[in-house]
């Protein structure tokens, strides 16, 4: 039986993205081309692979089995092609990445540009989204995340530390004063992070022997799902913000923001590169992880 690899790849994207329209957009194809490839594949296999409805497209039982085996087989095929064509010009092929928006624009994009100069036949797609998603199911090879990592299904490689700083503008401090104790934050305008439920709490390390965390629910008139927007509001004197040092370090250095409660240590995070434990990482993924670890071994935002 001769199967069309393009049709198989199209089927995988439809399953991963949950619909023909989204797969067509991701593959830069028309919906009619995607539908034709799916129909041809089902005809070649003599089996129905997808349940189709007006709201959702999902795999049948046969389709799910085919998806699980075909995904691994295609990954092996692409890795074999990479190994066969690897030469002195470096890596080649496609790399799909997912990363948070602020870190992606401020730090990751310049590093990717440098990496691509070293590997001129490599194609990279970087999707920026602060939301946590099932990036493997959505077809990404590598994900960069800033958080605590506890998912055993993922291999996590730490790229850098990411301390968080409580800060405000000098103008806000002059008008409202600054808190001297953590509990006093409740009397201030606080700029919130709306993207995740944990963003509704600010956690600080206590100085007692137990090492517990003291958490408060900040109050304020403004919240955003993006750190750079929150920083802009802090610069405009709209309140206190708890932000990663990779966003605010230059403003702290030039005095446009000042640190508040420096004796209180906010719960720290780290920057991780993630890829699935269930599959072998490609040469491209491992090479990029090595490169990012080297470049971020001494994060410039922590040493400014």
Phi and psi in degrees as a GROMACS rama.xvg file:
@    title "Ramachandran Plot"
@    xaxis  label "Phi"
@    yaxis  label "Psi"
@TYPE xy
-98.8301  119.622  UNK-2
-108.564  149.055  UNK-3
-87.9484  115.399  UNK-4
-63.4217  -35.3318  UNK-5
-63.7215  -39.6623  UNK-6
-65.5433  -39.1558  UNK-7
-65.6628  -45.0437  UNK-8
-62.4482  -37.235  UNK-9
-65.0055  -43.7688  UNK-10
-59.3041  -43.3757  UNK-11
-59.9395  -42.9151  UNK-12
-67.8601  -36.4385  UNK-13
-62.2188  -44.2044  UNK-14
-65.0429  -44.9074  UNK-15
-65.9726  -37.2431  UNK-16
-95.7773  -10.1148  UNK-17
77.6048  20.9047  UNK-18
177.938  156.523  UNK-19
-68.8799  -42.5142  UNK-20
-62.144  -45.8264  UNK-21
-67.1509  -37.3814  UNK-22
-66.7348  -40.5683  UNK-23
-61.3968  -41.842  UNK-24
-65.1529  -43.9989  UNK-25
-65.3701  -34.4696  UNK-26
-92.5314  -1.74524  UNK-27
57.9142  44.6636  UNK-28
-123.932  163.847  UNK-29
-79.1334  156.009  UNK-30
-61.8958  -33.7274  UNK-31
-66.987  -37.3635  UNK-32
-66.1645  -43.5054  UNK-33
-61.6948  -45.6884  UNK-34
-62.7023  -38.9071  UNK-35
-65.5282  -41.7787  UNK-36
-63.8586  -39.6074  UNK-37
-65.1703  -43.3179  UNK-38
-64.638  -42.0543  UNK-39
-62.4597  -40.7575  UNK-40
-65.7373  -43.5322  UNK-41
-62.0174  -37.576  UNK-42
-68.3343  -41.3668  UNK-43
-62.6822  -39.7211  UNK-44
-83.3327  -19.4896  UNK-45
67.2705  32.6326  UNK-46
-147.491  146.608  UNK-47
-81.3027  125.46  UNK-48
-102.617  -24.0352  UNK-49
-132.173  142.767  UNK-50
-91.6147  125.803  UNK-51
-114.156  134.02  UNK-52
-141.332  174.954  UNK-53
-68.8227  -23.0038  UNK-54
-100.467  -33.4193  UNK-55
-151.901  150.448  UNK-56
-119.402  127.832  UNK-57
-140.577  159.419  UNK-58
-74.6354  145.137  UNK-59
-74.6315  179.088  UNK-60
-61.7763  -42.7883  UNK-61
-65.2543  -39.8246  UNK-62
-64.0112  -38.5685  UNK-63
-66.6963  -41.7922  UNK-64
-62.7855  -43.4272  UNK-65
-63.7452  -41.6238  UNK-66
-59.2642  -48.2322  UNK-67
-63.1766  -40.0128  UNK-68
-80.465  -38.2066  UNK-69
-68.1271  -35.9301  UNK-70
-61.3864  -46.4106  UNK-71
-65.6694  -40.2804  UNK-72
-65.3223  -41.7339  UNK-73
-67.4891  -37.4102  UNK-74
-61.7104  -43.8447  UNK-75
-62.8078  -38.7543  UNK-76
-64.974  -43.3084  UNK-77
-65.3939  -38.3652  UNK-78
-65.8514  -38.1808  UNK-79
-64.2568  -40.5591  UNK-80
-64.6058  -40.2279  UNK-81
-61.6714  -45.5836  UNK-82
-63.861  -38.0592  UNK-83
-71.0186  -30.6797  UNK-84
-102.783  0.658397  UNK-85
-63.9506  132.686  UNK-86
-144.284  -169.915  UNK-87
-65.8203  -17.2224  UNK-88
-77.2698  -8.08708  UNK-89
104.595  -154.099  UNK-90
-73.5443  158.4  UNK-91
-148.042  169.725  UNK-92
102.77  -165.645  UNK-93
-109.489  146.215  UNK-94
-135.64  119.363  UNK-95
-102.253  124.47  UNK-96
-124.608  152.424  UNK-97
-129.651  135.215  UNK-98
-153.671  159.171  UNK-99
-65.4727  150.599  UNK-100
-64.2627  -53.0183  UNK-101
-64.8773  -46.7144  UNK-102
-63.9647  -36.1983  UNK-103
-63.9108  -44.6147  UNK-104
-74.9294  -40.076  UNK-105
-79.3003  -37.6636  UNK-106
-127.058  -40.5469  UNK-107
-72.2668  -41.7322  UNK-108
-57.7911  -47.2913  UNK-109
-61.8428  -36.2446  UNK-110
-68.8642  -37.9089  UNK-111
-64.6975  -38.2488  UNK-112
-60.7723  -41.9108  UNK-113
-64.6861  -42.3802  UNK-114
-64.1438  -39.7293  UNK-115
-70.4135  -26.8435  UNK-116
-66.7109  -29.9385  UNK-117
-78.2891  -23.7645  UNK-118
-132.012  84.2514  UNK-119
-76.1089  -7.99496  UNK-120
-103.258  8.13038  UNK-121
-89.9304  134.847  UNK-122
-108.671  128.418  UNK-123
-124.025  133.746  UNK-124
-117.062  122.171  UNK-125
-112.822  116.646  UNK-126
-104.297  127.542  UNK-127
-104.254  122.805  UNK-128
-158.895  127.257  UNK-129
-79.4175  -12.8561  UNK-130
-76.3057  146.996  UNK-131
-78.3863  129.889  UNK-132
-140.312  167.694  UNK-133
-82.089  81.08  UNK-134
-68.1179  -28.876  UNK-135
-67.005  -44.3711  UNK-136
-64.1547  -30.877  UNK-137
-85.37  2.67448  UNK-138
94.7096  13.151  UNK-139
-85.9266  148.127  UNK-140
-88.4113  -29.951  UNK-141
-149.703  142.185  UNK-142
-128.255  135.881  UNK-143
-106.63  128.431  UNK-144
-136.974  150.666  UNK-145
-118.429  101.266  UNK-146
-174.949  -176.112  UNK-147
-85.1812  137.837  UNK-148
-109.595  124.633  UNK-149
-138.493  12.5616  UNK-150
-92.3482  110.826  UNK-151
-70.634  -10.8496  UNK-152
-78.0812  -7.413  UNK-153
-118.836  144.32  UNK-154
-89.7283  124.246  UNK-155
-115.39  123.09  UNK-156
-112.455  119.349  UNK-157
-72.0927  127.738  UNK-158
-98.766  -36.8815  UNK-159
-166.923  162.015  UNK-160
-81.1195  157.526  UNK-161
-143.412  81.6317  UNK-162
-71.0957  156.281  UNK-163
-116.864  144.031  UNK-164
-122.98  130.628  UNK-165
-86.3514  123.823  UNK-166
-148.589  166.581  UNK-167
-156.294  172.961  UNK-168
-82.1102  154.21  UNK-169
-57.1863  -33.3218  UNK-170
-63.9746  -45.0708  UNK-171
-62.2385  -42.3375  UNK-172
-62.8059  -38.4094  UNK-173
-67.8318  -35.523  UNK-174
-81.9125  -34.8818  UNK-175
-119.907  -7.79123  UNK-176
74.8979  176.104  UNK-177
-125.64  146.658  UNK-178
-67.985  147.562  UNK-179
-104.834  -16.1635  UNK-180
-130.158  153.311  UNK-181
-58.1351  -40.55  UNK-182
-61.922  -25.3833  UNK-183
-71.4673  -12.3017  UNK-184
-60.6613  -27.1262  UNK-185
-65.8669  -17.0621  UNK-186
-93.4714  4.10463  UNK-187
-114.33  157.933  UNK-188
-73.1778  121.946  UNK-189
-118.985  135.609  UNK-190
-88.4603  118.795  UNK-191
-94.7289  158.014  UNK-192
-105.285  116.226  UNK-193
-95.9714  0.673745  UNK-194
-76.6665  -33.3088  UNK-195
-132.947  155.529  UNK-196
-62.8237  -32.6723  UNK-197
-66.1218  -20.3318  UNK-198
-68.0044  -11.8208  UNK-199
-80.3179  -4.28199  UNK-200
-127.041  141.361  UNK-201
-108.828  124.903  UNK-202
-112.838  134.099  UNK-203
-127.526  144.562  UNK-204
-74.8252  131.925  UNK-205
-87.1804  165.333  UNK-206
-96.0396  4.50531  UNK-207
-79.5215  170.835  UNK-208
-65.5786  -27.3383  UNK-209
-72.5004  -20.8706  UNK-210
66.473  31.2738  UNK-211
-72.5107  166.095  UNK-212
-101.463  135.553  UNK-213
-103.225  118.745  UNK-214
-113.349  140.521  UNK-215
-129.341  157.026  UNK-216
-100.983  101.455  UNK-217
-66.6355  152.066  UNK-218
-118.625  145.308  UNK-219
-177.096  174.682  UNK-220
-96.5023  -6.22931  UNK-221
-137.057  140.064  UNK-222
-144.154  153.729  UNK-223
-146.695  159.628  UNK-224
-95.123  14.3034  UNK-225
-137.174  131.019  UNK-226
-66.0713  -36.3619  UNK-227
-67.6788  -35.0696  UNK-228
-65.9243  -42.7843  UNK-229
-60.4663  -40.3129  UNK-230
-63.9558  -41.7356  UNK-231
-60.8795  -39.0026  UNK-232
-68.6527  -37.9097  UNK-233
-64.2142  -42.986  UNK-234
-60.6066  -31.1274  UNK-235
-82.9163  4.42837  UNK-236
79.6131  24.4349  UNK-237
-91.151  1.40211  UNK-238
149.675  -173.061  UNK-239
-89.0389  143.837  UNK-240
-135.368  142.621  UNK-241
-106.321  107.053  UNK-242
-133.131  152.478  UNK-243
-66.669  146.72  UNK-244
-63.5329  -24.3845  UNK-245
-69.311  -15.4667  UNK-246
-93.7211  -41.182  UNK-247
-102.681  -4.60682  UNK-248
-58.6967  -39.5351  UNK-249
-70.377  -30.7848  UNK-250
-74.3406  -34.4155  UNK-251
-66.7903  -35.6115  UNK-252
-70.1687  -39.6671  UNK-253
-90.6035  -1.02415  UNK-254
87.1745  1.48078  UNK-255
-74.4422  -16.128  UNK-256
-130.48  149.517  UNK-257
-123.592  147.243  UNK-258
-76.8675  139.029  UNK-259
-112.539  141.025  UNK-260
50.015  55.7865  UNK-261
-61.094  -21.2667  UNK-262
-76.212  -15.2728  UNK-263
-95.2824  124.829  UNK-264
-97.5187  115.62  UNK-265
-68.8563  148.94  UNK-266
-57.0088  124.044  UNK-267
-87.6891  153.499  UNK-268
-120.871  -175.713  UNK-269
-144.471  160.93  UNK-270
-94.3758  123.765  UNK-271
-121.304  147.338  UNK-272
-101.077  129.402  UNK-273
-120.931  140.638  UNK-274
-149.939  157.339  UNK-275
-65.5675  136.875  UNK-276
-70.8033  -24.2223  UNK-277
-75.8959  -10.389  UNK-278
-132.279  154.307  UNK-279
-73.2932  134.051  UNK-280
-72.8884  142.155  UNK-281
-74.0815  165.634  UNK-282
-56.2934  -39.1694  UNK-283
-63.4829  -45.6367  UNK-284
-62.965  -47.0874  UNK-285
-65.0789  -39.8643  UNK-286
-64.8595  -41.4256  UNK-287
-68.1475  -40.0769  UNK-288
-60.4044  -44.4881  UNK-289
-59.8451  -44.2212  UNK-290
-62.4535  -47.4116  UNK-291
-65.2878  -38.8173  UNK-292
-62.2894  -39.8369  UNK-293
-66.813  -44.5973  UNK-294
-71.0589  -27.7207  UNK-295
-107.471  15.7795  UNK-296
-59.7717  -35.7076  UNK-297
-123.241  86.6871  UNK-298
-56.4723  126.435  UNK-299
-62.0352  -27.5255  UNK-300
-74.9321  -18.099  UNK-301
-93.3311  -12.652  UNK-302
-111.663  6.56151  UNK-303
